[in-house]
Amino acid sequence: MTGRVGAARTGLRPGLAPILGCTAALALGLFGPPAAAQQGMPNSRTMSCKQVQDLMTRAGAVLLATGPTTFDRYVRDSGFCSVEEVVKPQWVPTRDGLCYVGGICWDSTKDNGRH
């Protein structure tokens, strides 16, 4: 009878509330604050331009934080992009000024809002 009372109170079928709770927890984990996602991510603002460029040379593609709540995936060349994408040149803030890092993968046919 407890399941029915709980369901009546929440308006949900018995057993559905735990599923929704797990879904909400998963969504929070996936879409939590951007700052949480950046923990452990290299931050261009704490690196010199040479350090960022060396990282790009070594790794080829890097998730790089560029501000307190901003980050993107930067690539060395089009070999790290999908076939239909090109590399759009990008500069990021570093300890010693703006620095050319390569670019972002960009599909010009979709123009996804990155100008």
N, C-alpha and C positions, 0 to 999 in steps of 0.2 A: 504494500500500500504506500510505502514511503516514496517509491518512484513515481507513482501517480500524483501524489501531493506536490512533489518537486516539479513535475512536469506542468501541473496546473498553475503553480505559482509563476513559472518562467514562460509559460505558453509554448514550451517545447515538448516534443515527444520524449518519453523516457529513453535515456541513453544518448540523446543528441547533444546535451549540454557539454559532456566531456569532449566530444569531437570538436565542437565549436571552440572550446577552450584551447585545445591543441592547435587548431587552425590559427587562432589569434596569436598564440605564442610563436608559431612558425612565422607568421607575417611580421611580427615585431623583430624576430631574429633576422629575417631577410631584408626588411625595410626600415631597420632601426636608424638612429641618427647617423648621418654621414661621418661624423667625427669618430664614432665607434668603429666604422668600417676602415678608417685610416690608420688604426693602431698597427704598428709594425710596417707600415708602408713608407718607403722613402719619401722625404719631404724636400722638394727642390729649394725651398726657402732657407733650409739649414745647410745646404750643400753649395760648393763653389760650382761655377759653370763647368770647369774641367771635370769635377767629380760626376756631375750629371751626364756629361757627354761620354765619359769612360763607362758609366753604368749602361748607357744606351748601346755602346759598342759591344760590351760583354754580353748583355742580355738580349738585345734585339727588340724586345717588347717589354714595357714596364708599366705597372700601375703606379702613378706618381702623384703624390699630394702636392698641390700648388697653393694651398691656402688652408685656413682653419676648417673649412667645410667643403673644399673643392678638390677634385682629383679627376684624372682621366687616364686612359691607356694610350701611351705614346709608343711609336714604333720607329725603328731605324730605317726601314725600307718597306716597299710594297710586298715583300715576301712574307710579311706578318699580317697581311690583310686578305680579305676574301677576293676572289677573282674579279668581281665587279667593282671593287673599291680601289681608290687611289690614295696616295699619301698627301694630305693637306698640311703644308709646313706650319710648325708651331714654335713659339718661343715661350719659355716659362720663367717666372721670377726665381732668381737664385740669390745667394748671399752677396754676390758681386755684380748684380744687375740682371737684365734680361738675357736669356741664353737660348740659342737654337738647339732643339733636342731631336729634330727629325720631324715627326708629324703625327697626326691622327689618321686612322683609316676612315675614309669618307666616300660615300656613294653620292656622286653629284646628281644622279637621276632622282634621288629622294630628297636632297637638301634637307637633312634632318635638323635644321635650325642652327647649325654651327657655321657661322659666316667667317 
